[in-house]
Amino acid sequence: MKSWANVLSLVGLGILLGFFTRPCIFAQGDKIGCRDHPLFSRMQNFEIDNCMESRWEQADFRDEKGKRTKVEGKYFWIHYRIKKGSTAPSGLEVVRNYENALKKIGGVKIYQEG
């Protein structure tokens, strides 16, 4: 049988470990209630600043000719910000990141401005 001193030492150690590892768990800084889109992983050194998810919404997209068209369905809006002390990628890097992610899941780019 363990002595009470040993049991208290183990409990104390558990509390200390929990206290010191907790900042690592929450270090990401995402807004509470927000999460990444289920089909895309986030770019490195970003955190979620704000978000909105709706069961059914309408959004404007462009068709293959560049004409605006409305699309309805499940809606995700996620705003990311670069983590403090990190270097922001260029706009082109962000676009290529999403293009590559779409290709991996069988998506096809149908329109590009410019």
N, C-alpha and C positions, 0 to 999 in steps of 0.2 A: 504494500500500500504506500502511495506517495505521501510525503508530508505536505501540510498546508503551505509551507514556504515554497516548495517546488511547484505546486499548483498555481499559487499566486504569481510566481516568477513567469510561468508559461503564459498566464492570462495577461500579465503586464507586457510581456514581449509581443504577444499578439496585438495588443492595443497599439503599441509603439509602431509595429510594422504596418498596421492599418493606417495610422496617422501619417507616416512618412511615404507610403505608396499612394495614398489618395490623390495628391497633386498630379501624379503621373497619369492617373486614370482620367482626370478631368482637364488635363493640360491642353487639349485640343481647342477648347474655347468655342465650340459650336453653340448656337442659340438653343436654348432648351426647347424641346419639341420638334426640332428640325432634324432631318436626316438626308443622306445622299439619295439621288434618284436610283431606283432599283436596277437600271440598265447601265449606269455610268459610275465609275469610281472617280473620286476627286483628284485633281492635280496636286502634286506634292507642295507642301507649305501653304495650303489654303485652309480656311475654316469657314463654316457657314455663319453668315452675318444675319440673314433673315430668310424666311421661306413661306410658301403658301401651297397647300395641297387641297384639291377639290375633287369630289367624286365625279362631277360633271360640269364642264366649263366650255367656253368657246374662245378660240384664239385665231389670230390672222397668220397665215403662212403664204408663201408664194408657190405657184405651180411651175412647171417646167418652162413656161414662157415668161415668168416673172410677174404674172397677174396675181393680185391679192385674192386669196380664197379663205373662207372660214372653215375651221376644222373643229369638231366637237368631240369631247371625250374626257377621260381622266386628265387632270391638269396638275402639273408641277411647276412651281416657280421657286428657284433656289438662288439666292444671292451669296456669292463667295467673296471673301476678302483675303488678301495676302497676310500671312502671319507677320507680326512685328519682327524686324530684323532680317526678313527674307527678301530676296530679290524677285521682283515681279517678272513673269514671263512676258514676251511680246504678245500683241494681239494675234499675230499669225501663229505663234506657238499654241495658243489656246484653241484657235480654230482647227489646226491640224490635229490636236489631241482629240477633239470631238469627232472629226472626220475619221480618224483611225479607229476610235472606239465603235463608231457606227458600222464601219466595214467589218469589224470582227464579229458583229452580231447579224450580218447580212443586210445592213442598211445601204441605201443608194442615195447619193446626193443628186437632187433633181434640179437645183437652181443655185447659182452663185452670183451675187451682185458684183458689178465692176467688171 
